[in-house]
């Protein structure tokens, strides 16, 4: 799996690019987004961080590797703000698998116990208040608890052994360091003590794990397997609710070619009039073919259709109808030329209302195909073409954007390039 740097997650586009770069080949971008949504909702229900059972549940529900789930969930906060050193340390710790975390925690608690034990011996007159001895004991107890609640016997024994060994190594190192600066060094540890406490920690950790496993019900503790199953059930319920709003729709992305030059070379009144007529032209064709205007941005228009066939028909009508538009409705010095592209895909539509979709990969693909299409053509993606007989039924030319192949359709008539106003409307015949 590809390892990604923190900087790759500093903004939304970086997050998407980094995740696409590291995702398994079978996962689409919509599935990635769904995975993050499910994980975020589970985290909200849990009141904080996602534990490993939740991450495993997300992995089973989405089919993504567990390491990838951790990477995705961990990356989300980084898109919102810079993290402090302690937050980075905490996130790095949470990135470990559960068994490794138990071992690391055992070693860290052992260091704390050894450090406190050193000060209880190094202070002049000893630890008369018992403060450092108390904290050393608390570290030991916390370490034994950490070992006892491990997920398997091997981790419990290893964590307990690390607790005893690291505490004695820490005590010995601090005593050695103290001896370099003082005439009388604090009493450190000895090899027999290290071996003894290592074995004792392993023994207590293993026995504690066995006792806890056999007496969970008596102690009122939940079964991890049952809790994980319950969490998975909740996850599937959330996923089912998200699926209720999922639907397949088709988007057309349309844009006027050379609009900047068109606006500078023509009278502003003529530009305003023609663009208004152009928007009406697109809207009329869209509504006539059962679609809706999704959004507009300057001279760019995005339309949405429930039926891919209707979308293709509308796209062809837009390009073919430019001949009439330029002849009778265009007041500019040059003909209006369009690029258009059609793409079909799944979206999460709130209330199943297609026009309410704001961020969807299918819209991005349609826009990218439109940008690489030649002026005066309609690009129909392979996802849309399967509903109208395939790519060959559209045309023999091919273009590609965002790893999506599209066929190119051209109007048969080349008269759309005639200058505006060069065609005189027919004169009505007089009736006798």
BAGUVO-193790 format. One record per residue (C-alpha): residue number from 1; residue in one letter; y, x, z. Coordinates in steps of 0.02 Angstrom, whole numbers. Layout:
<atoms>
+------+-------+--------+--------+--------+
: zanu : lumba :     yy :     xx :     zz :
+------+-------+--------+--------+--------+
:  NUM :     a :      Y :      X :      Z :
...
+------+-------+--------+--------+--------+
</atoms>
This chain:
<atoms>
+------+-------+--------+--------+--------+
: zanu : lumba :     yy :     xx :     zz :
+------+-------+--------+--------+--------+
:    1 :     x :      0 :      0 :      0 :
:    2 :     x :    172 :     65 :    -44 :
:    3 :     x :    279 :    116 :    107 :
:    4 :     x :    458 :     55 :     97 :
:    5 :     x :    613 :    127 :    178 :
:    6 :     x :    727 :     28 :    291 :
:    7 :     x :    870 :     40 :    167 :
:    8 :     x :    772 :    -64 :     42 :
:    9 :     x :    792 :   -215 :    155 :
:   10 :     x :    980 :   -207 :    187 :
:   11 :     x :   1027 :   -350 :     72 :
:   12 :     x :    943 :   -503 :     -1 :
:   13 :     x :    918 :   -430 :   -174 :
:   14 :     x :    850 :   -269 :   -100 :
:   15 :     x :    729 :   -368 :      7 :
:   16 :     x :    664 :   -466 :   -141 :
:   17 :     x :    647 :   -310 :   -249 :
:   18 :     x :    559 :   -211 :   -113 :
:   19 :     x :    438 :   -349 :    -74 :
:   20 :     x :    397 :   -379 :   -256 :
:   21 :     x :    367 :   -192 :   -274 :
:   22 :     x :    242 :   -191 :   -131 :
:   23 :     x :    161 :   -361 :   -149 :
:   24 :     x :    -19 :   -385 :   -203 :
:   25 :     x :    -32 :   -423 :   -388 :
:   26 :     x :    -97 :   -599 :   -358 :
:   27 :     x :     55 :   -657 :   -258 :
:   28 :     x :    202 :   -740 :   -343 :
:   29 :     x :    379 :   -731 :   -279 :
:   30 :     x :    369 :   -915 :   -228 :
:   31 :     x :    216 :   -874 :   -121 :
:   32 :     x :    311 :   -731 :    -39 :
:   33 :     x :    454 :   -847 :      5 :
:   34 :     x :    333 :   -978 :     71 :
:   35 :     x :    247 :   -845 :    176 :
:   36 :     x :    412 :   -793 :    257 :
:   37 :     x :    461 :   -975 :    289 :
:   38 :     x :    294 :  -1011 :    373 :
:   39 :     x :    305 :   -855 :    480 :
:   40 :     x :    485 :   -892 :    530 :
:   41 :     x :    442 :  -1069 :    583 :
:   42 :     x :    296 :  -1009 :    687 :
:   43 :     x :    409 :   -880 :    768 :
:   44 :     x :    534 :  -1017 :    812 :
:   45 :     x :    396 :  -1123 :    890 :
:   46 :     x :    335 :   -973 :    990 :
:   47 :     x :    512 :   -944 :   1054 :
:   48 :     x :    526 :   -764 :    994 :
:   49 :     x :    416 :   -633 :    915 :
:   50 :     x :    261 :   -673 :    816 :
:   51 :     x :    104 :   -606 :    898 :
:   52 :     x :    -42 :   -539 :    799 :
:   53 :     x :   -138 :   -702 :    805 :
:   54 :     x :      8 :   -786 :    718 :
:   55 :     x :     18 :   -648 :    589 :
:   56 :     x :   -168 :   -663 :    556 :
:   57 :     x :   -149 :   -851 :    536 :
:   58 :     x :    -11 :   -823 :    407 :
:   59 :     x :   -122 :   -697 :    319 :
:   60 :     x :   -269 :   -817 :    310 :
:   61 :     x :   -160 :   -961 :    250 :
:   62 :     x :    -72 :   -863 :    113 :
:   63 :     x :   -206 :   -737 :     65 :
:   64 :     x :    -86 :   -591 :     91 :
:   65 :     x :   -145 :   -431 :    178 :
:   66 :     x :   -102 :   -420 :    363 :
:   67 :     x :     -2 :   -259 :    341 :
:   68 :     x :    101 :   -344 :    207 :
:   69 :     x :    137 :   -492 :    323 :
:   70 :     x :    199 :   -372 :    456 :
:   71 :     x :    309 :   -284 :    329 :
:   72 :     x :    383 :   -446 :    265 :
:   73 :     x :    418 :   -521 :    437 :
:   74 :     x :    488 :   -358 :    503 :
:   75 :     x :    605 :   -343 :    354 :
:   76 :     x :    690 :   -512 :    379 :
:   77 :     x :    802 :   -464 :    527 :
:   78 :     x :    857 :   -306 :    434 :
:   79 :     x :    939 :   -411 :    299 :
:   80 :     x :   1054 :   -487 :    429 :
:   81 :     x :   1117 :   -341 :    532 :
:   82 :     x :   1098 :   -157 :    575 :
:   83 :     x :    975 :   -128 :    715 :
:   84 :     x :   1003 :    -17 :    865 :
:   85 :     x :    889 :    130 :    905 :
:   86 :     x :    796 :     29 :   1037 :
:   87 :     x :    771 :   -116 :    917 :
:   88 :     x :    703 :      3 :    787 :
:   89 :     x :    587 :     78 :    917 :
:   90 :     x :    529 :    -94 :    968 :
:   91 :     x :    499 :   -148 :    788 :
:   92 :     x :    402 :     13 :    756 :
:   93 :     x :    293 :    -24 :    907 :
:   94 :     x :    262 :   -203 :    850 :
:   95 :     x :    212 :   -139 :    678 :
:   96 :     x :     55 :    -60 :    753 :
:   97 :     x :   -106 :   -159 :    757 :
:   98 :     x :   -150 :   -237 :    927 :
:   99 :     x :   -277 :   -105 :    978 :
:  100 :     x :   -158 :     38 :    940 :
:  101 :     x :    -21 :    -49 :   1039 :
:  102 :     x :   -134 :    -58 :   1191 :
:  103 :     x :   -172 :    127 :   1179 :
:  104 :     x :     12 :    173 :   1156 :
:  105 :     x :     62 :     62 :   1302 :
:  106 :     x :    -72 :    143 :   1411 :
:  107 :     x :     -6 :    316 :   1370 :
:  108 :     x :    176 :    267 :   1401 :
:  109 :     x :    135 :    185 :   1568 :
:  110 :     x :     36 :    341 :   1615 :
:  111 :     x :    190 :    447 :   1579 :
:  112 :     x :    292 :    334 :   1692 :
:  113 :     x :    164 :    346 :   1832 :
:  114 :     x :    157 :    536 :   1818 :
:  115 :     x :    345 :    553 :   1816 :
:  116 :     x :    365 :    447 :   1973 :
:  117 :     x :    223 :    540 :   2059 :
:  118 :     x :    310 :    705 :   2023 :
:  119 :     x :    472 :    649 :   2105 :
:  120 :     x :    380 :    582 :   2256 :
:  121 :     x :    317 :    761 :   2284 :
:  122 :     x :    468 :    860 :   2224 :
:  123 :     x :    602 :    785 :   2337 :
:  124 :     x :    648 :    889 :   2490 :
:  125 :     x :    560 :    812 :   2639 :
:  126 :     x :    449 :    708 :   2526 :
:  127 :     x :    470 :    528 :   2472 :
:  128 :     x :    513 :    462 :   2644 :
:  129 :     x :    569 :    292 :   2578 :
:  130 :     x :    415 :    271 :   2471 :
:  131 :     x :    524 :    221 :   2323 :
:  132 :     x :    446 :    337 :   2193 :
:  133 :     x :    271 :    310 :   2261 :
:  134 :     x :    295 :    123 :   2243 :
:  135 :     x :    351 :    137 :   2063 :
:  136 :     x :    209 :    256 :   2023 :
:  137 :     x :     87 :    127 :   2091 :
:  138 :     x :    171 :    -11 :   1990 :
:  139 :     x :    153 :     91 :   1830 :
:  140 :     x :    -31 :    118 :   1868 :
:  141 :     x :    -60 :    -67 :   1899 :
:  142 :     x :     33 :   -114 :   1740 :
:  143 :     x :    -73 :     10 :   1643 :
:  144 :     x :   -234 :    -61 :   1715 :
:  145 :     x :   -179 :   -237 :   1671 :
:  146 :     x :   -137 :   -178 :   1495 :
:  147 :     x :   -313 :   -109 :   1478 :
:  148 :     x :   -395 :   -263 :   1552 :
:  149 :     x :   -317 :   -385 :   1429 :
:  150 :     x :   -368 :   -284 :   1276 :
:  151 :     x :   -458 :   -372 :   1134 :
:  152 :     x :   -617 :   -269 :   1146 :
:  153 :     x :   -710 :   -157 :   1268 :
:  154 :     x :   -676 :      4 :   1171 :
:  155 :     x :   -489 :    -21 :   1176 :
:  156 :     x :   -496 :    -66 :   1361 :
:  157 :     x :   -590 :     94 :   1403 :
:  158 :     x :   -478 :    200 :   1292 :
:  159 :     x :   -318 :    127 :   1363 :
:  160 :     x :   -376 :    152 :   1542 :
:  161 :     x :   -429 :    331 :   1505 :
:  162 :     x :   -261 :    370 :   1425 :
:  163 :     x :   -172 :    297 :   1576 :
:  164 :     x :   -260 :    416 :   1696 :
:  165 :     x :   -256 :    569 :   1583 :
:  166 :     x :    -74 :    556 :   1528 :
:  167 :     x :    -14 :    524 :   1706 :
:  168 :     x :    -94 :    687 :   1764 :
:  169 :     x :    -34 :    785 :   1613 :
:  170 :     x :    143 :    722 :   1642 :
:  171 :     x :    133 :    768 :   1826 :
:  172 :     x :     70 :    943 :   1783 :
:  173 :     x :    204 :    973 :   1651 :
:  174 :     x :    347 :    920 :   1765 :
:  175 :     x :    277 :   1026 :   1907 :
:  176 :     x :    265 :   1175 :   1789 :
:  177 :     x :    442 :   1148 :   1728 :
:  178 :     x :    503 :   1131 :   1907 :
:  179 :     x :    421 :   1296 :   1953 :
:  180 :     x :    527 :   1388 :   1825 :
:  181 :     x :    687 :   1345 :   1917 :
:  182 :     x :    635 :   1334 :   2100 :
:  183 :     x :    550 :   1456 :   2216 :
:  184 :     x :    430 :   1323 :   2278 :
:  185 :     x :    361 :   1211 :   2141 :
:  186 :     x :    304 :   1035 :   2174 :
:  187 :     x :    117 :   1017 :   2183 :
:  188 :     x :     53 :    968 :   2012 :
:  189 :     x :   -115 :    912 :   1949 :
:  190 :     x :   -278 :   1006 :   1931 :
:  191 :     x :   -414 :    996 :   1798 :
:  192 :     x :   -535 :    905 :   1915 :
:  193 :     x :   -400 :    777 :   1955 :
:  194 :     x :   -365 :    752 :   1770 :
:  195 :     x :   -549 :    725 :   1731 :
:  196 :     x :   -574 :    613 :   1881 :
:  197 :     x :   -426 :    500 :   1847 :
:  198 :     x :   -468 :    491 :   1662 :
:  199 :     x :   -644 :    431 :   1701 :
:  200 :     x :   -578 :    315 :   1837 :
:  201 :     x :   -453 :    237 :   1717 :
:  202 :     x :   -587 :    212 :   1585 :
:  203 :     x :   -705 :    135 :   1712 :
:  204 :     x :   -577 :     16 :   1786 :
:  205 :     x :   -515 :    -34 :   1614 :
:  206 :     x :   -691 :    -73 :   1552 :
:  207 :     x :   -743 :   -167 :   1709 :
:  208 :     x :   -580 :   -264 :   1713 :
:  209 :     x :   -604 :   -316 :   1532 :
:  210 :     x :   -781 :   -377 :   1565 :
:  211 :     x :   -732 :   -473 :   1721 :
:  212 :     x :   -584 :   -554 :   1634 :
:  213 :     x :   -689 :   -603 :   1483 :
:  214 :     x :   -819 :   -689 :   1591 :
:  215 :     x :   -695 :   -780 :   1703 :
:  216 :     x :   -559 :   -838 :   1584 :
:  217 :     x :   -589 :  -1022 :   1618 :
:  218 :     x :   -594 :   -997 :   1806 :
:  219 :     x :   -431 :   -902 :   1800 :
:  220 :     x :   -349 :  -1034 :   1691 :
:  221 :     x :   -330 :   -918 :   1543 :
:  222 :     x :   -347 :   -979 :   1365 :
:  223 :     x :   -477 :   -922 :   1243 :
:  224 :     x :   -394 :   -809 :   1111 :
:  225 :     x :   -508 :   -877 :    974 :
:  226 :     x :   -465 :  -1057 :   1018 :
:  227 :     x :   -279 :  -1017 :   1028 :
:  228 :     x :   -288 :   -932 :    859 :
:  229 :     x :   -375 :  -1083 :    784 :
:  230 :     x :   -241 :  -1197 :    855 :
:  231 :     x :   -106 :  -1086 :    784 :
:  232 :     x :   -190 :  -1087 :    615 :
:  233 :     x :   -196 :  -1277 :    622 :
:  234 :     x :     -9 :  -1284 :    656 :
:  235 :     x :     21 :  -1164 :    513 :
:  236 :     x :    -79 :  -1271 :    392 :
:  237 :     x :     19 :  -1425 :    447 :
:  238 :     x :    183 :  -1336 :    411 :
:  239 :     x :    116 :  -1276 :    245 :
:  240 :     x :     64 :  -1454 :    202 :
:  241 :     x :    239 :  -1518 :    239 :
:  242 :     x :    313 :  -1385 :    126 :
:  243 :     x :    190 :  -1432 :    -11 :
:  244 :     x :    255 :  -1611 :     -6 :
:  245 :     x :    420 :  -1550 :    -79 :
:  246 :     x :    338 :  -1437 :   -208 :
:  247 :     x :    342 :  -1492 :   -389 :
:  248 :     x :    339 :  -1419 :   -565 :
:  249 :     x :    500 :  -1437 :   -663 :
:  250 :     x :    576 :  -1361 :   -819 :
:  251 :     x :    748 :  -1282 :   -829 :
:  252 :     x :    857 :  -1248 :   -982 :
:  253 :     x :    987 :  -1112 :   -968 :
:  254 :     x :   1126 :  -1126 :  -1099 :
:  255 :     x :   1274 :  -1010 :  -1126 :
:  256 :     x :   1411 :   -994 :  -1256 :
:  257 :     x :   1412 :   -827 :  -1347 :
:  258 :     x :   1572 :   -724 :  -1342 :
:  259 :     x :   1665 :   -844 :  -1230 :
:  260 :     x :   1785 :   -711 :  -1165 :
:  261 :     x :   1843 :   -664 :  -1340 :
:  262 :     x :   1849 :   -847 :  -1387 :
:  263 :     x :   1969 :   -884 :  -1244 :
:  264 :     x :   2086 :   -740 :  -1286 :
:  265 :     x :   2095 :   -772 :  -1474 :
:  266 :     x :   2128 :   -959 :  -1467 :
:  267 :     x :   2260 :  -1075 :  -1401 :
:  268 :     x :   2223 :  -1123 :  -1221 :
:  269 :     x :   2238 :  -1308 :  -1258 :
:  270 :     x :   2110 :  -1292 :  -1397 :
:  271 :     x :   1996 :  -1192 :  -1282 :
:  272 :     x :   2008 :  -1321 :  -1144 :
:  273 :     x :   1976 :  -1464 :  -1263 :
:  274 :     x :   1828 :  -1381 :  -1350 :
:  275 :     x :   1743 :  -1327 :  -1189 :
:  276 :     x :   1759 :  -1503 :  -1119 :
:  277 :     x :   1682 :  -1570 :  -1279 :
:  278 :     x :   1546 :  -1437 :  -1267 :
:  279 :     x :   1499 :  -1490 :  -1090 :
:  280 :     x :   1493 :  -1672 :  -1145 :
:  281 :     x :   1387 :  -1621 :  -1294 :
:  282 :     x :   1259 :  -1534 :  -1181 :
:  283 :     x :   1260 :  -1676 :  -1054 :
:  284 :     x :   1234 :  -1810 :  -1186 :
:  285 :     x :   1082 :  -1722 :  -1258 :
:  286 :     x :   1013 :  -1687 :  -1084 :
:  287 :     x :   1027 :  -1867 :  -1025 :
:  288 :     x :    961 :  -1934 :  -1190 :
:  289 :     x :    802 :  -1833 :  -1166 :
:  290 :     x :    773 :  -1881 :   -985 :
:  291 :     x :    851 :  -1730 :   -901 :
:  292 :     x :    993 :  -1698 :   -780 :
:  293 :     x :   1132 :  -1572 :   -768 :
:  294 :     x :   1082 :  -1453 :   -628 :
:  295 :     x :   1236 :  -1343 :   -622 :
:  296 :     x :   1380 :  -1274 :   -725 :
:  297 :     x :   1471 :  -1109 :   -715 :
:  298 :     x :   1612 :  -1088 :   -841 :
:  299 :     x :   1532 :  -1105 :  -1012 :
:  300 :     x :   1356 :  -1088 :   -941 :
:  301 :     x :   1253 :  -1243 :   -906 :
:  302 :     x :   1083 :  -1264 :   -821 :
:  303 :     x :    985 :  -1424 :   -853 :
:  304 :     x :    827 :  -1484 :   -767 :
:  305 :     x :    686 :  -1591 :   -838 :
:  306 :     x :    531 :  -1668 :   -762 :
:  307 :     x :    437 :  -1658 :   -927 :
:  308 :     x :    427 :  -1490 :  -1018 :
:  309 :     x :    412 :  -1578 :  -1186 :
:  310 :     x :    578 :  -1666 :  -1158 :
:  311 :     x :    658 :  -1500 :  -1112 :
:  312 :     x :    600 :  -1417 :  -1273 :
:  313 :     x :    660 :  -1566 :  -1375 :
:  314 :     x :    829 :  -1559 :  -1289 :
:  315 :     x :    844 :  -1371 :  -1316 :
:  316 :     x :    809 :  -1390 :  -1502 :
:  317 :     x :    934 :  -1532 :  -1514 :
:  318 :     x :   1068 :  -1425 :  -1432 :
:  319 :     x :   1048 :  -1286 :  -1560 :
:  320 :     x :   1024 :  -1399 :  -1710 :
:  321 :     x :   1168 :  -1511 :  -1658 :
:  322 :     x :   1294 :  -1369 :  -1659 :
:  323 :     x :   1320 :  -1398 :  -1846 :
:  324 :     x :   1394 :  -1569 :  -1811 :
:  325 :     x :   1484 :  -1509 :  -1655 :
:  326 :     x :   1572 :  -1368 :  -1747 :
:  327 :     x :   1616 :  -1483 :  -1891 :
:  328 :     x :   1695 :  -1624 :  -1792 :
:  329 :     x :   1727 :  -1575 :  -1611 :
:  330 :     x :   1765 :  -1389 :  -1610 :
:  331 :     x :   1952 :  -1350 :  -1617 :
:  332 :     x :   1933 :  -1161 :  -1608 :
:  333 :     x :   1956 :  -1037 :  -1749 :
:  334 :     x :   1773 :   -989 :  -1751 :
:  335 :     x :   1611 :  -1087 :  -1731 :
:  336 :     x :   1534 :  -1106 :  -1559 :
:  337 :     x :   1367 :  -1016 :  -1546 :
:  338 :     x :   1243 :  -1041 :  -1405 :
:  339 :     x :   1098 :   -949 :  -1326 :
:  340 :     x :    968 :  -1056 :  -1237 :
:  341 :     x :    804 :  -1031 :  -1147 :
:  342 :     x :    674 :  -1145 :  -1067 :
:  343 :     x :    555 :  -1104 :   -924 :
:  344 :     x :    437 :  -1207 :   -817 :
:  345 :     x :    379 :  -1170 :   -640 :
:  346 :     x :    357 :  -1231 :   -461 :
:  347 :     x :    504 :  -1264 :   -345 :
:  348 :     x :    527 :  -1329 :   -169 :
:  349 :     x :    640 :  -1478 :   -200 :
:  350 :     x :    713 :  -1560 :    -43 :
:  351 :     x :    669 :  -1743 :    -53 :
:  352 :     x :    586 :  -1702 :   -220 :
:  353 :     x :    759 :  -1704 :   -299 :
:  354 :     x :    760 :  -1570 :   -435 :
:  355 :     x :    950 :  -1554 :   -439 :
:  356 :     x :    946 :  -1504 :   -254 :
:  357 :     x :    854 :  -1342 :   -294 :
:  358 :     x :    973 :  -1195 :   -274 :
:  359 :     x :    864 :  -1040 :   -263 :
:  360 :     x :    707 :  -1036 :   -368 :
:  361 :     x :    624 :   -901 :   -471 :
:  362 :     x :    602 :  -1021 :   -617 :
:  363 :     x :    792 :  -1036 :   -634 :
:  364 :     x :    812 :   -847 :   -632 :
:  365 :     x :    680 :   -825 :   -768 :
:  366 :     x :    764 :   -955 :   -880 :
:  367 :     x :    931 :   -867 :   -858 :
:  368 :     x :    857 :   -695 :   -897 :
:  369 :     x :    769 :   -759 :  -1052 :
:  370 :     x :    931 :   -840 :  -1110 :
:  371 :     x :   1024 :   -675 :  -1092 :
:  372 :     x :    901 :   -579 :  -1201 :
:  373 :     x :    885 :   -717 :  -1332 :
:  374 :     x :    978 :   -697 :  -1496 :
:  375 :     x :   1132 :   -804 :  -1525 :
:  376 :     x :   1089 :   -969 :  -1606 :
:  377 :     x :    908 :   -970 :  -1545 :
:  378 :     x :    804 :  -1058 :  -1413 :
:  379 :     x :    681 :   -955 :  -1310 :
:  380 :     x :    531 :  -1053 :  -1244 :
:  381 :     x :    429 :   -967 :  -1110 :
:  382 :     x :    239 :   -962 :  -1113 :
:  383 :     x :    237 :  -1072 :   -957 :
:  384 :     x :    330 :  -1207 :  -1053 :
:  385 :     x :    249 :  -1178 :  -1222 :
:  386 :     x :     76 :  -1229 :  -1160 :
:  387 :     x :    140 :  -1408 :  -1149 :
:  388 :     x :    196 :  -1411 :  -1331 :
:  389 :     x :     52 :  -1326 :  -1420 :
:  390 :     x :     74 :  -1145 :  -1368 :
:  391 :     x :    190 :  -1004 :  -1416 :
:  392 :     x :    139 :  -1005 :  -1599 :
:  393 :     x :    192 :  -1187 :  -1613 :
:  394 :     x :    368 :  -1132 :  -1567 :
:  395 :     x :    385 :   -981 :  -1679 :
:  396 :     x :    316 :   -810 :  -1723 :
:  397 :     x :    453 :   -706 :  -1640 :
:  398 :     x :    431 :   -648 :  -1460 :
:  399 :     x :    549 :   -589 :  -1324 :
:  400 :     x :    515 :   -544 :  -1142 :
:  401 :     x :    611 :   -548 :   -978 :
:  402 :     x :    551 :   -536 :   -798 :
:  403 :     x :    375 :   -503 :   -865 :
:  404 :     x :    377 :   -675 :   -948 :
:  405 :     x :    343 :   -690 :  -1134 :
:  406 :     x :    438 :   -818 :  -1236 :
:  407 :     x :    432 :   -880 :  -1416 :
:  408 :     x :    593 :   -893 :  -1516 :
:  409 :     x :    641 :  -1053 :  -1607 :
:  410 :     x :    777 :  -1052 :  -1740 :
:  411 :     x :    860 :  -1203 :  -1820 :
:  412 :     x :    812 :  -1222 :  -2002 :
:  413 :     x :    990 :  -1255 :  -2054 :
:  414 :     x :   1112 :  -1110 :  -2058 :
:  415 :     x :   1259 :  -1227 :  -2079 :
:  416 :     x :   1302 :  -1214 :  -1894 :
:  417 :     x :   1397 :  -1055 :  -1936 :
:  418 :     x :   1519 :  -1146 :  -2049 :
:  419 :     x :   1700 :  -1134 :  -1991 :
:  420 :     x :   1763 :  -1278 :  -1884 :
:  421 :     x :   1844 :  -1416 :  -1986 :
:  422 :     x :   1775 :  -1349 :  -2151 :
:  423 :     x :   1671 :  -1506 :  -2173 :
:  424 :     x :   1765 :  -1666 :  -2204 :
:  425 :     x :   1693 :  -1822 :  -2122 :
:  426 :     x :   1627 :  -1949 :  -2248 :
:  427 :     x :   1748 :  -2085 :  -2302 :
:  428 :     x :   1685 :  -2260 :  -2261 :
:  429 :     x :   1647 :  -2364 :  -2416 :
:  430 :     x :   1749 :  -2519 :  -2446 :
:  431 :     x :   1656 :  -2682 :  -2449 :
:  432 :     x :   1687 :  -2803 :  -2591 :
+------+-------+--------+--------+--------+
</atoms>
